[in-house]
Amino acid sequence: MNSELTRLSAAEQAAKLAAGEFSSRELTQAHLERIDALEPAVGAYLNVDHDGALAAADAVDTARKEGAALPELAGVPVAVKDLCCTRGQVTTAASKILEGWVPPYDATLVANIRANQMPILGKTNLDEFAMGGSTEHSAFHRTANPWDLERIPGGSSGGSAAALAAYEAPLAVGTDTGGSIRQPAAVTGTVGVKPTYGTVSRFGVIAMASSLDTPGPMARNVLDTALLHDVMASYDPLDSTSLSDAPRGMADVVRAAQAGMDLKALRVGVISQLDGGEGYQEGVVESFHQALTLLENAGATIKTVDLPHLEYALDAYYLIMPAEVSSNLARYDGMRYGLRVEPKEGPVTAERVMAATRGAGFGDEVKRRIILGTHVLSAGYYDAYYGSALKVRTLVQRDFDAAFADVDILVSPTSPITAYRFGEKDDPLTMYKLDVTTIPANLAGIPGMSLPSGLSEGLPVGFQILAPQRKDDRLYRVGAVLEALVNERVGGALLERAPQL
């Protein structure tokens, strides 16, 4: 196994492929061999497409030999979260109700990846239908954190984050509904970005909560994340929420990551409601403030910013999200596709087939959110719960608008705690509260990035950067500079300190 190839960044892999130092087949094979060696311990993937990945790699190598003009990332392999429809590959959303389902089409973001001639290594694990923050709620198996195999890798994009941290992929696709890219990036020492809502198509991404779901890129450093972001983002007429002017309105994120930013002109707002307090680990807050000091020493202006309605964001999210879950998951009825379970006794009616199928096909967390969502949408409760939550969402959006009138970016810890041990957080309410730092960005539709800021008791800590809508480039300009400052402080890339598997 050529593990040296898997240690290269995606940008380095792309450059060396273009220079002819190795082939895409060699690079893809190296990752597949590492996956085969480590998956029994890590469990990052639900399925691995050896033949498809190597066939795509061979096609790139042939085109390169023939002198064809190729995209920058051509030949660089990528892992895709199993929430994204992938033509010809089983796509399950980590749920028994879709076990064995093979989509007849690609999600738009997958089509974009194929158009850039990037071999798809396989589909990564997640919490069922993206409902969870630990990847313990997959119907098939749990995923381990490569920093400590007894700890969670975050969720719901925990499989993608673990694949990156284990060097089983140089790039990975995630989705972020309430922090499901940023939180796993934080606890695995990787980088994850939730783009501005509407700039990456949701078409073909199995829906959880349609007004919140945001596909995004994940990688081991800021530049690699920008490279994948550039591939994924596009206007899509198949997605009714896609922003038609997004490609023109968004700055070049790759160029932003490469250029960095003069921090002397940067105004940084520290969100007072998310700067420590009850439930925050001391080491997480300490690492966050060390990163703030790095920004300040580099010339940035730091000020505390108050977002008064943020204290209600968590409550609003856990009304809006399950309501949309209840609506979206109504399509899994045992009639059209996926699992079908017939009652063992009595007449086989549509109602009884639906009940049997959903009872057998959905896990406990999915059922919990469907029940909650159905309740808040029911007659007599709609205005009191769902309607009120939408009003709070508007207030949160206005708080962000007001804050960005005074500062360029807002910052906080990405997660109040580091990766915890499997089974340590078995109370749903406790789990939900861990999303307090990431949920506000989804309610407001703004872009956010998590990148490593250091370690707490030997485990990674994430630093969250938020920017105004369509200012995704600002995340990369600041993130690239902060990444360099943190790496200088810790004496090298943080991920290099992870225990070697």
GUKEPA-507793 format. One record per residue: residue in three letters; x, y, z of N, C-alpha, C in turn. Coordinates in steps of 0.001 Angstrom, whole numbers, plus 500000, padded with zeros to 6 digits. Each point is the difference from the previous one (the first is absolute). Layout:
BEGIN
AlaXYZXYZXYZ/...
//
This chain:
BEGIN
Met500843498806500000499157501194500000500881501248500000/Asn499803500875499023500787501222499907499347501084500849/Ser500266499968501316499347500932500909500490501426499821/Glu501185500180499394500513501357499792499058500806499105/Leu499408499356499015499087500711499103498767500486500750/Thr499497499198500936498785500379500724500266501146500964/Arg501258500249500356500335501084500936500093501350499306/Leu500047500007498688500073501264499269498658500724500083/Ser500031501317499948498756500754499914499397499833498621/Ala498738500338499857499345499894498693500674500905498982/Ala500404501192500431500688500924499094501327499405499536/Glu500731499368500917501265499362499628499754498819499073/Gln498984499215500288499677498875499126499686500477498589/Ala499197501063499900499630500527498682501234500476499239/Ala500907500695500699501197500521499342500911498871499525/Lys500162498976500816500879498896499634499388499123498900/Leu498673499882499989499347499300498896500249500737498692/Ala499846501318500040500201500801498794501445499926499513/Ala500942499856500956501418499926499646500428498595499584/Gly499083499036500110500308498639499596500830499209501001/Glu500043500436501267500808499302501009499377498670500412/Phe498706499879499869499308498728500183498669500097499285/Ser499339498882499853498736499960499270498822500085500956/Ser498847500284499455498793500007500815499687498594500503/Arg500301498995499193499772498622500459500860499702501228/Glu501267500407499967500872499764501152499477500736501235/Leu499557501226499808499496500798501112498709499406500551/Thr499097499646499109498718499434500429500206498645500655/Gln500884499189499429500277498684500573500582500134501400/Ala500863500999500212500586500208501327498917500295501033/His499028500811499614498907500302500935499113498775500230/Leu499731499247498947499167498803500157500681498975500906/Glu501310499858499866500725499061500858499981500453501458/Arg500104501298500210499939500507501375498598499792500580/Ile498982500239499182498621499747500444499828498544500405/Asp500466499087499158499861498573500287500712499629501302/Ala501142500643500258500782499672501193499379500560501280/Leu499390501184499920499561500697501206498515499890500297/Glu499197499688498992498548500043500203499468499091501118/Pro500580498845500230499478499225501123500050500753501324/Ala500960500914500136500131500768501245499247501320499952/Val500035500675498851499439501351499902498520499980499624/Gly499643499268498967498604499941499574499500501289499380/Ala500849500677499243499606501276499396499062499817498820/Tyr500082498876499315499234499778498765498864499009500227/Leu498908500214499265498933499010499913500219499068498826/Asn500560500514498907500417499144498898501147500656499252/Val500862499182499454501185500464499274499913499485498569/Asp500162500895499033499851499651498588501375499829499363/His500645498865500269501338499758499464500022500081498475/Asp499120499261499355500021499931498536499663501349499368/Gly498966500672500495499609501280499437501066501067500178/Ala500637500021501180501045501001500258501205499776499093/Leu500408498749499841501166499711499151499690500242498527/Ala498767499710499577499622500272498609500040501495499716/Ala499513500807500945500058501459499832501440500487499984/Ala500842499408500845501415500379500028500683499662498676/Asp499703498824499466500598499601498717499576500947498884/Ala498748500436500026499515500921498969500759501327500064/Val500284500466501201500775501241500149501419499798499479/Asp500611498886500361501381499740499548500081499937498477/Thr499013499366499387499980499923498537499853501381499380/Ala499078500797500543499791501350499477501250500851500168/Arg500697499834501121501221500781500223501092499592499020/Lys500134498719499734501004499540499045499715500516498599/Glu498714500179499699499617500488498675500081501517499889/Gly500389500652501082500183501441499967498734500818500163/Ala498960499391500507498729500712500184500125501046501109/Ala499263501081499848499940501016501061499117499455501119/Leu500522499978501216499293499386501113499731501011501112/Pro498917499823500753499753500851501165501111499833501031/Glu500122500975500899501111500006500954500023498753500875/Leu498834499536500431499944498861500915499800498660499280/Ala500132499984498696499834498752499257500953498936500526/Gly499452498842500349500820498900500492500164499944501496/Val499590501067500702500081500009501463498730499357500560/Pro500112498960500817498808499295500476499247500764501087/Val498731499644500177499141500688500952499032498986500608/Ala499600500246501245498978499194500672498711500808500065/Val498856499337499848498706500685499951499090499455501099/Lys499418500886500769499065499609501057498828499237499401/Asp499575498946500684498963499143499438498600500592500160/Leu499922501310499978498728500709499908499803500517498576/Cys501051499878499177499996500552498636499768498874498993/Cys498989500161499179499698498980498992501168499854499037/Thr500379498747499778501135499695499129499581498898499052/Arg499890500341498732499500499071499001500817498704499999/Gly499298498883500097500662498710499936500600499526501304/Gln499971500828501060500524499602501301498883500019501027/Val500022499029500899499006499961501063500063501299500812/Thr498833500591500239499885501234500779498911499788501040/Thr500381500037501283499077499559501050499609501066501014/Ala500709501128500050499823500966501086500211499326501355/Ala500753498904500021500287499213501208498731499521500681/Ser498970499682499197498708499570500537499603498656499406/Lys499409499145500832499497498716499522498901500185498956/Ile499300501140500067498866500191499099500454500197498555/Leu501290500350499802500543500141498650501102498977499721/Glu500089498974500825501055499006499822499910499369498607/Gly501126500037499283500067499404498673499498500867498868/Trp499528501220500286499450500850498934501116500577499141/Val499867499872498693500984500527499049499334501093499176/Pro500401501255500154499366501092499256500279499899498506/Pro499054500415499179500216500012498552500621501312499511/Tyr500370500874500909500543501313499629500997500455501053/Asp500800501013499639500963500606500918499427501268500618/Ala500313500245501255499798501332500554500821500988499167/Thr499555501234499927500726500991499190501436500146500461/Leu500247499992501312501373500149500473500848498793499593/Val499399498820499947500720498813499535500292500119498495/Ala499026500509499250500222500234498568501145500984499791/Asn500080501016500852501099500971499907501344499327500279/Ile500021499111500976501230499266500311500412499124498818/Arg499028499312499418500321499160498832500489500851498836/Ala499383501179499811500412500885498909501433500470500177/Asn500453500058501250501389500371500284500919498786500038/Gln499461498839499614500767498769499806500736499559501268/Met499271500043501108500542499596501295499450498616500364/Pro500843499009500188499525498666500391499288500042501354/Ile498829499371500070499238499937501247500347498692500697/Leu500639500106501175500483498825500719498859499173500568/Gly498949500673500444498875499287500590499102500954500759/Lys499047499428500736498990500771500716500260499899501505/Thr500034501136500675500384500026501405498798499919500933/Asn500263499513501198498983499767501009499479501303500588/Leu498821499951500602499368501167500606498963499549501009/Asp499551500914500832498813499737500799498812499865499051/Glu499102499086500302498881499700499101499263501265499567/Phe499896500172498684499375501188499392500608501296500541/Ala501260499943500416500741501164500512499463500496501339/Met499319499142500752499406500405501275500855499502501153/Gly500934500843500416500878499655501102501305500760499915/Gly500751499962501092501269500732500041501170499128500379/Ser499884498680499777501070499114500450500302498848499053/Thr499179499781498986500078498846499098499872498691500783/Glu499343500068501148499602498798500732498613499528499552/His499286500855499237498615499705499644499847499483498578/Ser501087499494499409499893499312498717499318498662500217/Ala499194499577499034499325498704500112500951498832499789/Phe501222500257499528500879498912499591501207499812500920/His500729501045500301501087499901500967500415501402500425/Arg500676500092501114500485501298500455501374500274499393/Thr500373501258499980501315500415499502500842500491501167/Ala501280499672499997500904500391501076500823501221499603/Asn500433500747501004500870501151499792501447499517499920/Pro500721500269498903501376499524499882500938500495501092/Trp499650501089500690500822500464501120499887499058501196/Asp498873499376500160499757499065501098498818499136499574/Leu500257498742499737498980499130499410498852499687500948/Glu500086500444501249498897499837500942499142501254500074/Arg500271500970499148499269501269500022499276500238498687/Ile498988500871500074499178500286498823500750500940499041/Pro499701499931498696500611500905499028499119501207499694/Gly498965500216500825499027501048499696498980499500498993/Gly499062500873499706498971499585499054499177501187499524/Ser499194499854498998499737498702499411501024499580498945/Ser500886500932499591500999499674498965501244499369500611/Gly499791499156501022501131499402500693500809499062499140/Gly499356499304499067500743499112499119500968500760499112/Ser499536501108499444500878500816499148501161500574500801/Ala499722500491501213501053500577500837501018498940500404/Ala499517498813500368500904498928500411500866499534498838/Ala499415499920498792500775499600498823501158500960499752/Leu499758501284500197501060500997499829501078499851501068/Ala499575499899501259500958499935501105500819498719499964/Ala499443498933499424500713498728499882500797499905498697/Tyr500012501066499208500673500029498702499436498939499058/Glu498709499748500126499310499085499100499408500740498801/Ala500102501307499988499562500840498878500627501370500192/Pro500360500679498904500537501354500127498914501067500059/Leu498810499660499483498874500921499929498735499222500310/Ala498996500693500571498752499313500306498845500978499953/Val498830499480499619498768500785499959499221499747501287/Gly499477501076500587499117499890501149498733500797499762/Thr499081499942500952498830500872499981499834500585501396/Asp499471501218500052499915500738501258498584500552500153/Thr499235499438500952498642500460500282499967500831501276/Gly500822499609500987500113500769501245501408499983500536/Gly500959499711499107501403499915500399500651498693499604/Ser499357499236499125500440498633499704501244499890499141/Ile500525501113499505501334500033499392500998500563501006/Arg499635501116500607500947500723500860500336499251501286/Gln499000499402500633500264499304501265500897498774499827/Pro499757499106499036500938498888499807501394500468499565/Ala500071501077499227501312500551499657500739500425501264/Ala499272500623500929500619500488501232500590498871500827/Val499255498910500166500446498947500913500976499029499351/Thr500246500123498686500980499149499317501227500777499532/Gly500074501296500292501165500784499609500083500279498522/Thr498855500058499329499961500263498563499281501331499740/Val499787500316498733499361501249499607498679499683499310/Gly498953500730500363498708499805499364499297501323499799/Val499309500143498884499314501259499670498539499741499667/Lys499125500758500648498591500093499622499873501223499105/Pro499774499820498696499888501151499093498727500808500252/Thr499927501164499393498750500760499992498886499119499453/Tyr498867499987500697498863499180499564499592500397498582/Gly499872499015499130499578500255498628501129500071499002/Thr501256499943500467501121500104499063500531498627499580/Val499674498958500757500298498626499602498663499278499886/Ser499744499390498851498698499402499733499665498880500976/Arg498721499963500417499493498916500828499336498910499159/Phe499916500190498700499350498991499158500744498674500102/Gly499272498949500332500604498687500137500621499735501352/Val499949500984500897500439499792501377498755499666500812/Ile499946498810500569498806499537500693499633500985501099/Ala498766500493499961499600501128500832499766499589501441/Met500483500857500894499667499916501419499113501185500349/Ala500568501194499958499240501229500257500358500983498891/Ser499105500172499045500339500639498728500452501446500123/Ser499504500740500971500392501405500118501311500177500755/Leu500576498888500458501228500046500791501139499202499376/Asp499686498923499275501022499112499431500944500760499072/Thr501302499809500206500998500664499158501173499060499757/Pro500165499465498789501188499190499700501243500888499997/Gly501134499405500372501224500787500020501245499138499974/Pro501179500642499860501270499281499864500690499774501344/Met500774498916500049500815499679501170501367499545499505/Ala501054500363500735501362499629499612500906500130501219/Arg501306499824499777500938500078501122500634501370500156/Asn499781500888499026500496501365500148499085500954499237/Val500233501282500188499091501011499463500025500027498475/Leu501186499942499387500081500063498540499299498813499353/Asp500217498806500517499344498823499430498479500124500094/Thr499519500543501117498563500195500169499467500964498947/Ala500761501055499727499608500964498973499957499352498620/Leu500953499129499715500028499333498697498747499162499785/Leu499574499270501030498792499198499866498758500877499975/His499995501072500781498879500944499991499774500544498592/Asp501083500342499326499912500548498647499376498990499032/Val500275498717500218499414498950499167498505499847500275/Met499621500058501260498630499698500403499014501118499687/Ala500415501249500134499084501134499897499590500251498558/Ser498696500148499772499498500329498670498523500327500094/Tyr499526500806499068498558500220499902499361498760499399/Asp498839499616500536499340498796499529498501500247499852/Pro499489500027498779498558500213499808499152498855500572/Leu500615498876500313499270498879500591499757500195501502/Asp500654500985500587499837500313501420499303501351500113/Ser498779500010500501499218501239500059500593501030500943/Thr500901499589500897500636500955500920501387500415499535/Ser500426499520498835501319500354499487500032501474499611/Leu501064500687500370500141501428499693500538500159498584/Ser499199500593499149500367500087498584501227500869499769/Asp500260500946500893501153500878499816501183499578500866/Ala499906498834500645501057499588500923501376499899499350/Pro500131499340498828501344499909499422500599501366499675/Arg499144500962499638500528501334499700500175500819501274/Gly499147499755500987500037500805501210501052499558500996/Met500453498738499899500998499488500925501394500223499435/Ala500902500464500875501391500161499580500637498626499824/Asp501108499947499329500724498757499777500573499529501333/Val499439498936500556500432499554501323501422499443499976/Val500402499404498883501361499479499903501001501145500027/Arg499740501020499217500888501159499987500047500665501379/Ala498869500015500689499946500587501340500873499211500966/Ala499943498673499925500805499173500900501486500155499715/Gln500339500208498751501410500156499632500529501380500343/Ala499134501011499914500441501379500222500086500346501474/Gly499113499412500826499966500395501396499465501414500149/Met500305500626501133499433501316500288500919500766500939/Asp500112501285499772500726500866500928499123500197501237/Leu500382499400501108499151500027501179499930501373500664/Lys500840500905499581499940501348500580498685500698499662/Ala499335499541498957498725500610499621498803499181500487/Leu500266498917500736498940499069500360499338500381501321/Arg498658500049499973499215500242501216499335498688500403/Val500367499482501159499532498695500464499016500198501152/Gly498822499402499864499006500065501056499905498672500738/Val500241500021501294499859498811500839498563499959500511/Ile499265498951499673498594499902500385499923499731501500/Ser499497500959500759500010499901501456499218498783500487/Gln498896499683499341499166498874500435500679498644499797/Leu501066499952499171500659498734499691501443499951500502/Asp500382500949500829501377500082500486500106499383501396/Gly499828498683500062500134499301501274498726500025500825/Gly500124499498501217498854499922500898499689498556500342/Glu498809499762500506499599498663500416500024499034498814/Gly500634498857500205500061498973498972501230500062499121/Tyr500816501045500128501215500126499198501190499419500748/Gln500797499195499327501239499508500597500994501146500126/Glu500727499991501100500976501067500242501056500043498905/Gly500448498819499551501030499965498969499516500525498659/Val498709499821499712499430500515498755500016501522500011/Val499572500602501101499977501457500112501420500550499964/Glu500930499308500644501392500451500007500589499988498596/Ser499748498920499257500500499917498629499398501079499119/Phe498708500266500189499326501043499233500652501363500238/His500293500308501262500587501308500305501463500082499570/Gln500687498877499973501357500012499451499982500362498522/Ala499018499476499266499874500340498579499625501466499831/Leu499127500504500865499662501427499953501245500856500199/Thr500856499591500918501239500744500251500889500008498765/Leu500044498883499294500780499952498763499472501012498986/Leu498675500080499866499412500971499079500305501427500439/Glu499883500237501285500235501354500520501459500405499828/Asn500920499083500275501426500300499841500365500253498539/Ala499205499442499094500243500208498564499339501278499496/Gly499322500728500872499456501305499632498501500110499985/Ala499277498893500187498538500055499965499454500738501214/Thr498858500633499816499297500666501089498951499042500551/Ile500052499744501300499091499053500644499002500767500853/Lys498731499692499832498973500604500837498918498971500316/Thr499350500197501129498902499113500381498706500494499373/Val499225499056499442498756500341499314498850499248500671/Asp498925500690500219498820499403500631498942499712498942/Leu499544498760499944498884499605499142498851499590500925/Pro499145500926500348499065499791501120499031498844499831/His499657499641498773499002498946499817500628498621499802/Leu501321499932500120500677498728499799499639498979501076/Glu499611500465501158499645499078501077498759499172499651/Tyr499232500465499012498791499270499593500228499151498747/Ala501211500072499426500261499338498718499874498488500105/Leu500538499416501060499943498551500158498566499509500075/Asp499166500714500765498601499599500128499269500124498664/Ala500262501095499282499340500199498708500402498910499010/Tyr501294499666499987500494498974499085499321498662500257/Tyr499867499631501269499418498697500311498475499998499951/Leu499423501044499427498608499989499563499918500006498473/Ile500815500855499369499988500095498537500523498714499361/Met501134499524500481500619498813499396499105498770500065/Pro499469499602501155499145498797499997498710500172499214/Ala499490501227499919498811500223499174500299499678498542/Glu501149500432499509500378499715498620500373498522499824/Val500574499407501036500278498560499965498707499220499835/Ser498989500351500790498711499311499931499426500050498589/Ser500122501156499354499484500164498648500828499219498987/Asn501321500144500072500874499364499005499985498480500069/Leu499934499452501203500096498554500140498654499298499825/Ala498946500773499730498701499383499720500035499179498723/Arg500966500267499128500066499286498715500431498543500166/Tyr500581499646501136500456498624500221498839499200500582/Asp499196499466499092498727499383500395499897498527499642/Gly501080499434499450499968498594499632499284499710498706/Met499620501035499271499208499815498779500819500179498724/Arg500945500935500020500642500400498753501425499483499855/Tyr500795500077501047501389499538499916500496499755501419/Gly501148499339500102500539499716501311499316498808500651/Leu500145499931501311499474498885500782498467499927499923/Arg499486498775499983498559499774500099499780498840500972/Val499266500261501059499696498977501003498490499866500096/Glu499508498782499820498563499759500103499660499471501390/Pro498839500350500513499615499507501338499935498480500023/Lys500415499425501129500028498540500101498596499397500087/Glu499079500774500559498635499502500147499014501056499535/Gly498834499580499612498952500931499625500112500448498556/Pro499099500875499584499958500456498605501222500836499626/Val500404499905498736501135500775499492499454501274499365/Thr499814500999500808499522501287499516501167500972499886/Ala499790501073499252501057500995499834500422500574501350/Glu499044500282500844500307500587501310500834499049500855/Arg499649498706499986500707499042500824501394499677499434/Val500133499981498680501319499822499391500910501184500342/Met499436501194499926500781501191500324500482499959501442/Ala499111499643500908500367499950501413501079498951500249/Ala499850498826499396500986498930500194501352500376499406/Thr499963500603498813501239500391499324500746501065500790/Arg499310501040500417500650501093500719500460499547501384/Gly499244499103500617500412499483501297501281499199499928/Ala500141499212498945501193499170499837501159500755499372/Gly499700500987499155501046500650499210500674501177500653/Phe499318500708500893500574501185500639500564499656501372/Gly501114500647500346500589499851501318499332500895501024/Asp500410499863501249499349500728501100500096501512499856/Glu501179500504499600500154501458499908499144500567498883/Val499922499312498878499154500452498892498539500008500431/Lys499560498947500655498613499949500479499720501128500980/Arg500953500276500878499824501067500984499760501347499310/Arg500769500276498967499876501299499325498734500057499135/Ile499609498903499408498750499978499232498818500276500928/Ile499986499349501150498900500197500949499951501447500479/Leu501153500557500352500039501392500450499537500941498895/Gly500494499767498767499631500863498880498533499922499652/Thr499450498803500046498571499837499721499157500719501045/His500450499964501243499272500674501077499992501514499797/Val501166500590499699500053501462499905499287500523498762/Leu499741499123499027499264500409498802498502499721500100/Ser499596499341501049498604499581500103499075501171500312/Ala498735499832499683499003501041500238499974500376501474/Gly500002501291500252499974500480501369501372500292500571/Tyr501047499477499356501358500215500500500896500736499003/Tyr499554500078498742500843500579498943500469501405500363/Asp499082500888500323500371501385500296500814500107501280/Ala499637499212500990500677500085501293501451499530499912/Tyr500282498991499170501340499434499934500723500364498693/Tyr499567499415498894500707500201498735499971501460499570/Gly498836500616500061499901501407499608500864500898500856/Ser500017499758501298500838500803500900501483499776499725/Ala500365498754499685501404499712499695500467500742498751/Leu499124500122499013500366500748498793500228501476500305/Lys499240500542500928500195501400500401501347500169500700/Val500353499042500850501307500053500667501122499909498960/Arg499797499156499000501004499884498936500246501354499339/Thr498954500738499729500143501336499415500779500926500926/Leu499740499920501294500720500834500963501488499646500036/Val500313498717499914501403499575499963500683500528498739/Gln499316499916498867500562500526498756500272501491500112/Arg499099500740500639500190501444500167501167500299500940/Asp500186499159501015501148500174500891501308499877499231/Phe500076499009499112501215499827499197500203501190499061/Asp498937500470499367500117501150499106500551501210500747/Ala499490500227501211500460501142500793501462499839500411/Ala500376498779500355501380499758500422500982500202498854/Phe499639499521498804500913500123498869500088501441499466/Ala499172500879500496500156501417499669501193500607500726/Asp500435499332501097501095500525500821501276499187499915/Val499900498718499592501190499143499939500017499256498668/Asp501180499484499662500156499261498743499656498527500161/Ile500368499429501137499694498601500291499551499882501448/Leu499275498923500291499656499651501366500659498670500321/Val500413499816501258500730498788500359499491499430501320/Ser500233498696500165499667499291501232500698498652499964/Pro500020499263501115500384498588499895499001499280499104/Thr500461498993499255499076499248499148499112499086500829/Ser500572499397501014499260499093500882500394500308501439/Pro499061499938500937500341500287501399500955498982500616/Ile500078498798499406500825498938500564500788499304498903/Thr500989499220500407500736499160499060499252498671499825/Ala500562499118499217499346498707499731499806499218501294/Tyr498781499508500218499723499225501206499977498510499669/Arg500001499189501041500037498552499819498641499474499540/Phe500020498892499273498762499377499536499089499708501196/Gly498736500348499837499021499731501040499993500966501151/Glu500915500954499994500118500937501126498849500997500039/Lys499469500348498826498885500950499915498801499264499423/Asp499244499332500864498882499211499502498646500664500213/Asp500012501215500536498758500742500186499794500919498799/Pro498895499882499261499799500820498798500105501497500267/Leu499454500482501102500034501435500280501427500491500193/Thr500821499194500682501409500356500172500700500084498653/Met499703499062499121500583500006498660499582501243499233/Tyr498739500348500078499496501152499257500701501285500439/Lys500283500129501296500607501221500526501420500213499481/Leu500642498935499539501363500130499479500033500733498657/Asp498837500193499380499924500715498721499867501512500172/Val500101500482501230499676501404500283500873500971499209/Thr501243499640499711500914500924499320499843499998498484/Thr499482498913499434499962499878498541498633500283499391/Ile498939499747500752498637500157499478499693501401499476/Pro500439501071500671499610501346499538500334500280498543/Ala501129499498499505500372500250498603499008499377499037/Asn499456498848500341499014499357499133498683500748500008/Leu499594500500501151498775500796500059500128501264499157/Ala501183500580499958500215501249499272500425499786498552/Gly500385498772499635500422499726498628501371500536499651/Ile500803500337501018501320500588499753501068498915499925/Pro501152500305499390501066499001499913500815499927501290/Gly500521498803500272500831499812501181501095498990499737/Met501120500179500693501144499091499881500449499570501377/Ser500399498737500119500719499537501176501389499571499579/Leu501000500484500733501366499561499774500663499772501348/Pro501052499194500071500610499687501287500662501224500636/Ser499832500125501326500673501082500726501002499481501012/Gly500038498688500207500926499429500967499445498729500585/Leu500540499625501161499595498774500670499546500290501415/Ser499081499171500477499596500020501400500072498567500509/Glu500907499761500936500218498657500526500271499004498879/Gly500785500448499012500422499139498906499002499800498890/Leu498845500707500065498967499865498969499782501333499288/Pro499633499966498713499879501239499224498869500904500481/Val500231501306499828499008501039500279499772500780498713/Gly498745500331499718499670500738498778499711501467500274/Phe500424500852499071499766501441500038499020500332498885/Gln498865500609500323498963500282499013500060501449499521/Ile499970500163498675499945501321499359498680500098499243/Leu499257501069500209498751500259499286500132501285499199/Ala499405500029498815500062501168499120498600500316499481/Pro499803501203499440498682500333499434499663499103498808/Gln498719499959499652499575499221498840500785500399498754/Arg500378498985499220500731500150498733501426500511500167/Lys500463500111501233501381500415500260500832498796500435/Asp499767498875499331500724498781500332501505500183499857/Asp500416500844499048501430500229499804500659500545501254/Arg499255500730500820500562500587501218500427498909500979/Leu499247498908500043500380498873500856501387499503499629/Tyr500253499893498697501263499440499532501148501000500151/Arg499725501276499798501051501009500172500511500020501436/Val499061499984500946500380500018501410500487498625500443/Gly499301498954499563500351498651500421501404499599499595/Ala500427500375498809501338499639499540501072500644500870/Val499787501257500379500972500701500846500015499400501401/Leu498814499769500567499933499428501345500592498597500024/Glu499754499218498970500567498652499917501523500058500069/Ala500602500924499258501457500134500011500499500425501376/Leu499277500898500648500402500468501330499904498876501026/Val498927499221499941499834498879500942501071498950499762/Asn500256499665498731501021498999499697501372500452500481/Glu500279501284499891501271500529500497500071499873501524/Arg498882500253500672499985499938501477500183498567500484/Val499324499031499347500075498616500475501175499241499396/Gly500707500634499058501181499359499432499709499011498905/Gly499067500319499142499640499129498883498511499820499922/Ala499533499358498938498568499774499840499467499159501159/Leu498883500409500536499440499357501190499737498522499777/Leu499515499643498815499618498624499737501198499055500061/Glu501200500531499786501188499176500067500264499483501412/Arg499346500619500994500182499566501379499035498872500373/Ala499081499667499109499035498944500283500719498649500128/Pro499505499139500872500588498652500092499937499301498644/Gln501053499348499660500057499340498698499327498627500081/Leu499079499767499093499294498718499974500870498922499349/
//
